[in-house]
Amino acid sequence: MQAFNPHVFSANVGDRILALVRAILEQNAIAADVRPNSRLVDVGLTSMDMVNLMLSVEAEFDFTIPQDQITPENFQSVKTLEAMIAGQLQPEAAA
């Protein structure tokens, strides 16, 4: 069994979240340069898009986001989402 590598895990999670954000923007015909630290509202995501992103994240990573983690802070950027997801999927690594 391969040892857990937080850097590989992090890069993979970040890339997957970026792909989800870009797919939502593409559906809305918004061309934006999304980077890990880009504020999602600034690149064009609406509140409905945030709901879609939340559902997409849950489907992509096969877990339910706890109610107390559905906060504006966690959905600010790809980086903040990545940190929240890593904390949920790898609680021992985040400790």
All heavy atoms as an XYZ file, in Angstrom:
724
protein
N       0.846     -1.183      0.000
C       0.000      0.000      0.000
C       0.890      1.245      0.000
O       1.859      1.335      0.726
C      -0.895     -0.032      1.240
C      -1.917      1.043      1.244
S      -3.101      0.718      2.577
C      -3.454      2.354      3.055
N       0.502      2.220     -0.807
C       1.298      3.438     -0.937
C       1.039      4.360      0.251
O      -0.079      4.503      0.717
C       0.922      4.141     -2.243
C       1.869      5.241     -2.614
C       1.571      5.789     -4.000
O       0.579      5.451     -4.603
N       2.446      6.619     -4.491
N       2.094      4.969      0.746
C       1.981      5.888      1.873
C       1.256      7.159      1.442
O       1.351      7.588      0.295
C       3.371      6.239      2.401
N       0.527      7.765      2.369
C      -0.186      9.011      2.098
C       0.813     10.139      1.920
O       1.666     10.368      2.764
C      -1.149      9.316      3.255
C      -1.810     10.663      3.133
C      -2.766     10.883      2.160
C      -1.467     11.708      3.971
C      -3.369     12.116      2.032
C      -2.066     12.947      3.845
C      -3.026     13.145      2.877
N       0.713     10.819      0.810
C       1.576     11.966      0.547
C       0.686     13.198      0.450
O      -0.048     13.356     -0.519
C       2.358     11.764     -0.756
C       3.302     12.920     -1.042
O       3.079     14.055     -0.618
N       4.357     12.632     -1.774
N       0.715     14.094      1.449
C      -0.194     15.244      1.429
C       0.005     16.159      0.231
O      -0.940     16.789     -0.224
C       0.105     15.970      2.739
C       1.401     15.440      3.228
C       1.585     14.074      2.625
N       1.222     16.224     -0.317
C       1.449     17.103     -1.466
C       0.771     16.560     -2.715
O       0.156     17.312     -3.465
C       2.953     17.305     -1.698
C       3.623     17.973     -0.548
N       3.336     19.258     -0.161
C       4.537     17.521      0.333
C       4.045     19.574      0.903
N       4.794     18.536      1.228
N       0.859     15.254     -2.937
C       0.191     14.644     -4.089
C      -1.321     14.747     -3.901
O      -2.057     15.112     -4.812
C       0.631     13.166     -4.264
C      -0.220     12.473     -5.308
C       2.101     13.107     -4.639
N      -1.789     14.438     -2.694
C      -3.212     14.517     -2.393
C      -3.717     15.933     -2.650
O      -4.717     16.143     -3.318
C      -3.458     14.122     -0.932
C      -4.894     14.238     -0.495
C      -5.805     13.244     -0.797
C      -5.340     15.342      0.209
C      -7.135     13.360     -0.402
C      -6.653     15.461      0.608
C      -7.555     14.459      0.299
N      -2.994     16.924     -2.154
C      -3.385     18.321     -2.279
C      -3.451     18.754     -3.738
O      -4.412     19.397     -4.161
C      -2.405     19.198     -1.502
O      -2.750     20.544     -1.647
N      -2.429     18.415     -4.516
C      -2.412     18.804     -5.931
C      -3.582     18.163     -6.664
O      -4.259     18.805     -7.463
C      -1.093     18.403     -6.570
N      -3.843     16.912     -6.384
C      -4.937     16.203     -7.033
C      -6.278     16.834     -6.676
O      -7.110     17.070     -7.545
C      -4.896     14.722     -6.633
C      -5.913     13.890     -7.373
O      -6.283     14.198     -8.495
N      -6.360     12.836     -6.734
N      -6.490     17.122     -5.408
C      -7.747     17.743     -4.959
C      -7.914     19.113     -5.604
O      -8.971     19.436     -6.139
C      -7.792     17.843     -3.410
C      -8.957     18.700     -2.951
C      -7.900     16.456     -2.801
N      -6.854     19.908     -5.578
C      -6.920     21.242     -6.171
C      -7.250     21.207     -7.651
O      -8.086     21.985     -8.129
N      -6.625     20.291     -8.381
C      -6.900     20.162     -9.817
C      -8.345     19.755    -10.064
O      -8.989     20.254    -10.987
C      -5.965     19.122    -10.458
C      -4.527     19.614    -10.526
O      -4.291     20.828    -10.367
O      -3.636     18.766    -10.729
N      -8.845     18.854     -9.242
C     -10.230     18.391     -9.409
C     -11.222     19.510     -9.113
O     -12.223     19.674     -9.813
C     -10.482     17.168     -8.526
C      -9.756     15.926     -9.071
C      -9.623     14.819     -8.061
N     -10.886     14.193     -7.706
C     -10.995     13.255     -6.754
N      -9.929     12.856     -6.097
N     -12.167     12.726     -6.476
N     -10.944     20.317     -8.080
C     -11.830     21.441     -7.758
C     -11.776     22.483     -8.868
O     -12.815     23.002     -9.289
C     -11.446     22.081     -6.403
C     -11.604     21.074     -5.272
C     -12.308     23.313     -6.141
C     -10.956     21.521     -3.967
N     -10.573     22.786     -9.359
C     -10.437     23.738    -10.474
C     -11.255     23.282    -11.673
O     -11.931     24.092    -12.312
C      -8.966     23.878    -10.881
C      -8.161     24.973    -10.194
C      -6.693     24.870    -10.570
C      -8.699     26.343    -10.512
N     -11.217     21.993    -11.965
C     -11.981     21.460    -13.100
C     -13.484     21.645    -12.875
O     -14.218     22.000    -13.809
C     -11.648     19.983    -13.320
N     -13.947     21.440    -11.645
C     -15.373     21.630    -11.337
C     -15.778     23.093    -11.508
O     -16.820     23.393    -12.095
C     -15.677     21.174     -9.901
C     -15.522     19.685     -9.597
C     -15.692     19.426     -8.110
C     -16.507     18.859    -10.401
N     -14.945     24.007    -11.000
C     -15.236     25.445    -11.114
C     -15.253     25.849    -12.581
O     -16.164     26.552    -13.038
C     -14.205     26.282    -10.319
C     -14.344     27.766    -10.631
C     -14.359     26.035     -8.820
N     -14.273     25.397    -13.334
C     -14.201     25.744    -14.762
C     -15.403     25.195    -15.528
O     -15.911     25.858    -16.436
C     -12.895     25.235    -15.366
C     -11.709     26.059    -14.881
C     -10.392     25.576    -15.448
N      -9.307     26.442    -15.009
C      -8.111     26.021    -14.656
N      -7.813     24.733    -14.723
N      -7.191     26.874    -14.259
N     -15.873     24.005    -15.165
C     -17.045     23.424    -15.833
C     -18.287     24.283    -15.578
O     -19.079     24.523    -16.498
C     -17.271     21.993    -15.350
N     -18.455     24.770    -14.358
C     -19.605     25.625    -14.041
C     -19.507     26.942    -14.809
O     -20.488     27.412    -15.386
C     -19.708     25.875    -12.513
C     -20.101     24.567    -11.808
C     -20.710     26.980    -12.208
C     -20.010     24.619    -10.294
N     -18.317     27.532    -14.847
C     -18.133     28.779    -15.591
C     -18.416     28.568    -17.076
O     -19.045     29.409    -17.721
C     -16.713     29.321    -15.386
C     -16.402     29.864    -13.990
C     -14.925     30.154    -13.844
C     -17.237     31.104    -13.696
N     -17.968     27.440    -17.601
C     -18.187     27.128    -19.014
C     -19.681     26.998    -19.315
O     -20.160     27.496    -20.329
C     -17.469     25.811    -19.338
C     -17.211     25.596    -20.815
C     -16.354     24.360    -21.041
O     -15.136     24.423    -20.761
O     -16.911     23.338    -21.488
N     -20.423     26.350    -18.413
C     -21.883     26.228    -18.581
C     -22.536     27.602    -18.648
O     -23.528     27.798    -19.331
C     -22.508     25.457    -17.407
C     -22.275     23.971    -17.439
C     -22.798     23.292    -16.177
O     -23.109     23.937    -15.179
N     -22.884     21.978    -16.223
N     -21.964     28.562    -17.926
C     -22.507     29.921    -17.892
C     -21.901     30.814    -18.975
O     -22.156     32.009    -18.995
C     -22.241     30.562    -16.522
C     -22.979     29.859    -15.409
O     -23.941     29.148    -15.640
N     -22.522     30.061    -14.196
N     -21.090     30.224    -19.836
C     -20.413     30.959    -20.912
C     -19.559     32.099    -20.359
O     -19.497     33.187    -20.922
C     -21.415     31.468    -21.948
N     -18.902     31.839    -19.226
C     -18.009     32.828    -18.630
C     -16.574     32.361    -18.856
O     -16.208     31.260    -18.468
C     -18.269     32.981    -17.112
C     -19.683     33.510    -16.862
C     -17.220     33.883    -16.464
C     -20.091     33.512    -15.407
N     -15.794     33.209    -19.501
C     -14.379     32.906    -19.704
C     -13.594     33.635    -18.622
O     -13.516     34.860    -18.622
C     -13.940     33.358    -21.083
N     -13.080     32.883    -17.670
C     -12.318     33.491    -16.583
C     -11.071     32.665    -16.326
O     -11.079     31.455    -16.492
C     -13.173     33.565    -15.317
N     -10.025     33.344    -15.936
C      -8.781     32.679    -15.583
C      -8.858     32.345    -14.096
O      -8.684     33.222    -13.256
C      -7.595     33.605    -15.885
C      -6.270     32.937    -15.592
O      -6.221     31.680    -15.589
O      -5.290     33.654    -15.362
N      -9.174     31.096    -13.784
C      -9.343     30.687    -12.392
C      -8.044     30.093    -11.873
O      -7.492     29.178    -12.472
C     -10.475     29.641    -12.253
C     -10.704     29.314    -10.788
C     -11.743     30.121    -12.904
N      -7.597     30.640    -10.769
C      -6.381     30.147    -10.109
C      -6.759     29.671     -8.704
O      -7.817     30.035     -8.198
C      -5.349     31.271    -10.041
C      -4.997     31.817    -11.408
C      -3.657     32.500    -11.416
N      -3.328     32.990    -12.747
C      -2.821     32.241    -13.712
N      -2.581     30.976    -13.515
N      -2.539     32.761    -14.888
N      -5.896     28.896     -8.075
C      -6.236     28.371     -6.741
C      -6.638     29.440     -5.727
O      -7.488     29.201     -4.884
C      -4.960     27.643     -6.309
C      -4.356     27.194     -7.604
C      -4.649     28.317     -8.572
N      -6.048     30.645     -5.816
C      -6.377     31.698     -4.855
C      -7.417     32.697     -5.356
O      -7.735     33.654     -4.659
C      -5.106     32.443     -4.425
C      -4.221     31.565     -3.566
O      -4.705     30.848     -2.695
N      -2.932     31.590     -3.825
N      -7.947     32.485     -6.573
C      -8.972     33.392     -7.106
C     -10.228     33.319     -6.239
O     -10.670     32.232     -5.870
C      -9.371     32.990     -8.532
O      -8.281     33.010     -9.405
N     -10.787     34.494     -5.920
C     -12.070     34.497     -5.201
C     -13.154     34.053     -6.184
O     -13.284     34.607     -7.271
C     -12.370     35.891     -4.651
C     -11.508     36.245     -3.432
C     -11.768     37.661     -2.923
N     -13.166     38.031     -2.887
C     -13.975     37.831     -1.827
N     -13.519     37.275     -0.738
N     -15.240     38.209     -1.882
N     -13.911     33.039     -5.792
C     -14.887     32.446     -6.712
C     -15.970     33.427     -7.130
O     -16.414     33.406     -8.276
C     -15.480     31.175     -6.091
C     -14.448     30.063     -5.844
C     -15.107     28.860     -5.192
C     -13.755     29.660     -7.135
N     -16.380     34.319     -6.224
C     -17.384     35.319     -6.621
C     -16.805     36.300     -7.627
O     -17.509     36.794     -8.505
C     -17.992     36.068     -5.411
C     -18.837     35.147     -4.560
C     -16.942     36.753     -4.584
N     -15.500     36.568     -7.514
C     -14.862     37.514     -8.435
C     -14.711     36.947     -9.843
O     -14.644     37.716    -10.803
C     -13.492     37.949     -7.906
C     -13.605     38.803     -6.646
O     -14.718     39.285     -6.333
O     -12.580     38.971     -5.971
N     -14.626     35.617     -9.977
C     -14.507     35.032    -11.319
C     -15.872     34.807    -11.956
O     -15.956     34.422    -13.113
C     -13.676     33.716    -11.336
C     -12.245     33.979    -10.926
C     -14.314     32.628    -10.512
N     -16.945     35.054    -11.198
C     -18.266     35.011    -11.811
C     -19.245     33.993    -11.265
O     -20.336     33.836    -11.803
N     -18.895     33.287    -10.178
C     -19.844     32.322     -9.628
C     -20.930     33.039     -8.832
O     -20.626     33.879     -7.983
C     -19.142     31.301     -8.731
C     -18.205     30.294     -9.384
C     -17.784     29.229     -8.378
C     -18.804     29.643    -10.599
N     -22.172     32.684     -9.109
C     -23.314     33.243     -8.385
C     -23.636     32.337     -7.195
O     -23.033     31.276     -7.033
C     -24.555     33.297     -9.291
O     -24.922     31.950     -9.622
C     -24.289     34.106    -10.555
N     -24.606     32.728     -6.393
C     -24.991     31.890     -5.258
C     -25.527     30.536     -5.731
O     -25.264     29.506     -5.114
C     -26.007     32.604     -4.359
O     -27.124     33.010     -5.107
N     -26.248     30.522     -6.850
C     -26.724     29.241     -7.402
C     -25.549     28.398     -7.882
O     -25.545     27.177     -7.724
C     -27.704     29.464     -8.561
C     -29.139     29.661     -8.141
S     -29.755     28.444     -6.955
C     -29.842     26.968     -7.931
N     -24.546     29.049     -8.463
C     -23.351     28.320     -8.890
C     -22.639     27.709     -7.689
O     -22.088     26.606     -7.777
C     -22.381     29.239     -9.634
C     -22.945     29.739    -10.961
O     -23.740     29.015    -11.587
O     -22.574     30.856    -11.355
N     -22.647     28.421     -6.569
C     -22.005     27.901     -5.352
C     -22.717     26.640     -4.871
O     -22.080     25.684     -4.434
C     -22.000     28.952     -4.243
C     -21.110     30.128     -4.526
S     -19.367     29.667     -4.603
C     -18.635     31.287     -4.576
N     -24.052     26.638     -4.969
C     -24.818     25.438     -4.602
C     -24.436     24.300     -5.544
O     -24.191     23.164     -5.104
C     -26.345     25.708     -4.643
C     -27.129     24.411     -4.476
C     -26.727     26.718     -3.573
N     -24.368     24.590     -6.835
C     -23.960     23.567     -7.802
C     -22.542     23.073     -7.521
O     -22.257     21.873     -7.633
C     -24.051     24.097     -9.236
C     -25.478     24.259     -9.698
O     -26.374     23.577     -9.209
N     -25.709     25.166    -10.627
N     -21.663     23.985     -7.150
C     -20.288     23.611     -6.836
C     -20.261     22.707     -5.605
O     -19.557     21.696     -5.589
C     -19.433     24.863     -6.603
C     -17.969     24.618     -6.222
C     -17.243     23.819     -7.299
C     -17.265     25.946     -5.979
N     -21.040     23.049     -4.599
C     -21.101     22.225     -3.389
C     -21.554     20.802     -3.740
O     -20.937     19.819     -3.317
C     -22.066     22.838     -2.376
C     -22.175     22.047     -1.089
S     -23.548     22.595     -0.047
C     -24.927     21.907     -0.932
N     -22.607     20.694     -4.545
C     -23.113     19.378     -4.949
C     -22.093     18.641     -5.809
O     -21.912     17.428     -5.675
C     -24.449     19.521     -5.693
C     -25.592     20.108     -4.854
C     -26.805     20.390     -5.733
C     -25.953     19.186     -3.706
N     -21.401     19.370     -6.676
C     -20.377     18.766     -7.523
C     -19.209     18.248     -6.690
O     -18.677     17.168     -6.955
C     -19.848     19.780     -8.546
O     -20.875     20.190     -9.416
N     -18.819     19.023     -5.681
C     -17.725     18.609     -4.793
C     -18.132     17.329     -4.057
O     -17.347     16.379     -3.957
C     -17.350     19.738     -3.799
C     -16.529     19.216     -2.633
C     -16.598     20.846     -4.528
N     -19.362     17.299     -3.553
C     -19.834     16.106     -2.837
C     -19.825     14.880     -3.754
O     -19.392     13.801     -3.342
C     -21.235     16.337     -2.264
C     -21.245     17.297     -1.100
C     -22.620     17.498     -0.494
O     -23.645     17.314     -1.173
O     -22.660     17.846      0.704
N     -20.256     15.061     -4.995
C     -20.273     13.941     -5.944
C     -18.858     13.530     -6.344
O     -18.525     12.340     -6.385
C     -21.087     14.319     -7.188
N     -18.009     14.511     -6.612
C     -16.636     14.253     -7.061
C     -15.823     13.498     -6.007
O     -15.064     12.602     -6.318
C     -15.947     15.577     -7.409
C     -14.498     15.469     -7.784
C     -14.244     14.867     -9.157
O     -15.168     14.844     -9.994
O     -13.122     14.406     -9.392
N     -15.989     13.900     -4.744
C     -15.173     13.327     -3.677
C     -15.934     12.295     -2.844
O     -15.406     11.772     -1.871
C     -14.594     14.435     -2.793
C     -13.634     15.314     -3.542
C     -14.059     16.516     -4.091
C     -12.319     14.932     -3.746
C     -13.188     17.327     -4.814
C     -11.438     15.724     -4.461
C     -11.877     16.920     -5.001
N     -17.184     12.027     -3.212
C     -17.996     10.983     -2.597
C     -18.100     11.132     -1.078
O     -17.783     10.228     -0.323
C     -17.439      9.596     -2.978
C     -18.432      8.483     -2.647
O     -19.645      8.748     -2.705
O     -17.987      7.373     -2.327
N     -18.503     12.321     -0.649
C     -18.778     12.545      0.772
C     -19.772     13.687      0.891
O     -19.971     14.438     -0.051
C     -17.489     12.824      1.559
C     -16.996     14.249      1.493
C     -17.105     15.087      2.590
C     -16.410     14.746      0.342
C     -16.640     16.392      2.531
C     -15.946     16.052      0.275
C     -16.064     16.881      1.382
N     -20.420     13.764      2.033
C     -21.364     14.846      2.295
C     -20.658     15.903      3.133
O     -20.068     15.587      4.166
C     -22.600     14.315      3.049
O     -23.214     13.311      2.236
C     -23.595     15.422      3.324
N     -20.717     17.132      2.655
C     -20.098     18.233      3.393
C     -20.944     18.489      4.642
O     -22.148     18.736      4.530
C     -20.015     19.508      2.533
C     -19.173     19.257      1.270
C     -19.450     20.670      3.348
C     -19.204     20.386      0.261
N     -20.333     18.414      5.822
C     -21.101     18.682      7.046
C     -21.678     20.103      7.027
O     -21.048     21.024      6.516
C     -20.064     18.535      8.167
C     -18.949     17.746      7.563
C     -18.947     18.082      6.096
N     -22.871     20.245      7.580
C     -23.561     21.528      7.584
C     -22.681     22.655      8.120
O     -22.663     23.755      7.569
C     -24.839     21.409      8.433
C     -25.787     22.576      8.288
C     -26.447     22.637      6.915
O     -26.778     21.625      6.334
N     -26.617     23.841      6.387
N     -21.909     22.391      9.170
C     -21.092     23.446      9.767
C     -19.886     23.838      8.906
O     -19.196     24.811      9.206
C     -20.637     23.067     11.182
C     -19.679     21.880     11.197
O     -19.583     21.146     10.195
O     -19.019     21.683     12.240
N     -19.642     23.070      7.821
C     -18.538     23.396      6.914
C     -19.011     24.171      5.676
O     -18.211     24.625      4.869
C     -17.829     22.116      6.460
C     -17.122     21.389      7.579
C     -16.024     22.231      8.204
O     -15.154     22.728      7.505
N     -16.074     22.414      9.517
N     -20.336     24.315      5.535
C     -20.887     25.056      4.394
C     -20.930     26.532      4.786
O     -21.945     27.061      5.231
C     -22.283     24.515      4.002
C     -22.186     23.029      3.672
C     -22.846     25.297      2.814
C     -23.518     22.350      3.467
N     -19.758     27.164      4.650
C     -19.610     28.555      5.061
C     -19.013     29.365      3.908
O     -18.328     28.803      3.042
C     -18.656     28.667      6.267
O     -17.352     28.227      5.859
C     -19.135     27.845      7.457
N     -19.265     30.677      3.902
C     -18.650     31.513      2.863
C     -17.127     31.400      2.865
O     -16.496     31.426      1.811
C     -19.104     32.929      3.230
C     -20.358     32.738      4.013
C     -20.181     31.428      4.751
N     -16.536     31.246      4.057
C     -15.080     31.146      4.153
C     -14.556     29.917      3.414
O     -13.532     29.990      2.741
C     -14.629     31.086      5.628
C     -14.902     32.360      6.411
C     -16.366     32.510      6.858
O     -17.089     31.488      6.954
O     -16.793     33.650      7.095
N     -15.244     28.790      3.550
C     -14.788     27.556      2.894
C     -15.002     27.587      1.385
O     -14.340     26.849      0.657
C     -15.478     26.326      3.491
C     -14.889     25.927      4.823
O     -13.764     26.296      5.152
N     -15.644     25.188      5.602
N     -15.926     28.418      0.919
C     -16.225     28.488     -0.512
C     -15.691     29.770     -1.143
O     -16.185     30.220     -2.168
C     -17.741     28.350     -0.744
C     -18.211     26.930     -0.622
C     -18.426     26.371      0.620
C     -18.391     26.143     -1.739
C     -18.834     25.046      0.751
C     -18.795     24.823     -1.626
C     -19.017     24.273     -0.380
N     -14.647     30.338     -0.529
C     -14.066     31.576     -1.037
C     -13.221     31.350     -2.278
O     -13.253     32.148     -3.207
C     -13.212     32.217      0.050
C     -13.583     33.625      0.296
C     -12.784     34.216      1.436
O     -11.941     33.601      2.054
N     -13.074     35.462      1.703
N     -12.447     30.265     -2.286
C     -11.526     30.010     -3.389
C     -11.301     28.503     -3.507
O     -11.753     27.725     -2.663
C     -10.178     30.698     -3.132
O      -9.513     30.080     -2.040
N     -10.600     28.109     -4.554
C     -10.240     26.701     -4.714
C      -9.396     26.266     -3.515
O      -9.582     25.181     -2.964
C      -9.502     26.471     -6.048
C      -8.904     25.068     -6.116
C     -10.455     26.699     -7.223
N      -8.486     27.134     -3.083
C      -7.608     26.814     -1.944
C      -8.402     26.572     -0.662
O      -8.108     25.637      0.083
C      -6.610     27.947     -1.707
C      -5.377     27.850     -2.555
C      -4.416     26.882     -1.903
C      -3.095     26.875     -2.626
N      -2.626     25.542     -2.933
N      -9.394     27.418     -0.369
C     -10.164     27.242      0.863
C     -11.017     25.980      0.782
O     -11.163     25.266      1.768
C     -11.039     28.469      1.189
O     -11.941     28.727      0.115
C     -10.188     29.698      1.460
N     -11.555     25.693     -0.395
C     -12.310     24.453     -0.587
C     -11.410     23.243     -0.407
O     -11.787     22.260      0.226
C     -12.922     24.421     -1.996
C     -14.366     24.849     -2.123
C     -14.749     24.945     -3.586
C     -15.278     23.901     -1.398
N     -10.234     23.324     -0.987
C      -9.259     22.232     -0.895
C      -8.916     21.926      0.568
O      -8.875     20.765      0.978
C      -8.010     22.642     -1.663
C      -6.924     21.621     -1.730
C      -5.719     22.165     -2.489
O      -5.869     22.996     -3.417
O      -4.613     21.763     -2.125
N      -8.700     22.972      1.357
C      -8.374     22.786      2.773
C      -9.528     22.124      3.516
O      -9.317     21.219      4.336
C      -8.029     24.132      3.407
N     -10.752     22.557      3.232
C     -11.917     21.973      3.895
C     -12.064     20.507      3.509
O     -12.284     19.643      4.354
C     -13.181     22.763      3.525
C     -14.455     22.263      4.192
S     -15.363     20.988      3.278
C     -15.871     21.867      1.821
N     -11.920     20.206      2.219
C     -12.063     18.825      1.740
C     -10.966     17.939      2.338
O     -11.237     16.838      2.816
C     -12.030     18.772      0.198
C     -13.293     19.436     -0.355
C     -11.903     17.331     -0.304
C     -13.219     19.749     -1.837
N      -9.747     18.434      2.342
C      -8.635     17.666      2.916
C      -8.903     17.377      4.388
O      -8.647     16.270      4.865
C      -7.323     18.421      2.741
N      -9.438     18.363      5.088
C      -9.758     18.169      6.504
C     -10.845     17.130      6.716
O     -10.831     16.399      7.711
N     -11.772     17.037      5.774
C     -12.858     16.059      5.889
C     -12.411     14.653      5.484
O     -12.789     13.677      6.101
C     -14.054     16.485      5.019
C     -14.730     17.756      5.466
C     -15.251     17.671      6.875
O     -15.965     16.740      7.226
N     -14.872     18.630      7.698
N     -11.618     14.577      4.412
C     -11.223     13.274      3.884
C     -10.005     12.691      4.592
O      -9.816     11.494      4.608
C     -10.946     13.367      2.379
C     -12.131     13.774      1.518
C     -11.734     13.799      0.049
C     -13.322     12.848      1.723
N      -9.166     13.564      5.141
C      -7.945     13.110      5.813
C      -7.827     13.778      7.181
O      -6.909     14.535      7.426
C      -6.706     13.453      4.956
C      -6.669     12.776      3.625
C      -6.453     11.269      3.736
O      -5.917     10.783      4.714
N      -6.874     10.537      2.740
N      -8.768     13.528      8.081
C      -8.738     14.237      9.364
C      -7.439     14.030     10.134
O      -6.959     14.914     10.804
C      -9.942     13.696     10.128
C     -10.388     12.486      9.385
C      -9.872     12.599      7.983
N      -6.849     12.829     10.007
C      -5.603     12.586     10.746
C      -4.445     13.367     10.149
O      -3.506     13.729     10.838
C      -5.259     11.087     10.791
C      -4.897     10.445      9.452
C      -6.098     10.089      8.571
O      -7.237     10.328      8.967
O      -5.868      9.569      7.456
N      -4.503     13.678      8.843
C      -3.432     14.441      8.201
C      -3.551     15.931      8.553
O      -2.567     16.640      8.589
C      -3.490     14.260      6.685
N      -4.763     16.393      8.796
C      -4.982     17.803      9.100
C      -4.675     18.114     10.576
O      -4.505     19.259     10.939
C      -6.423     18.193      8.786
N      -4.621     17.090     11.393
C      -4.413     17.309     12.833
C      -2.975     17.684     13.148
O      -2.078     17.462     12.411
C      -4.786     16.040     13.592
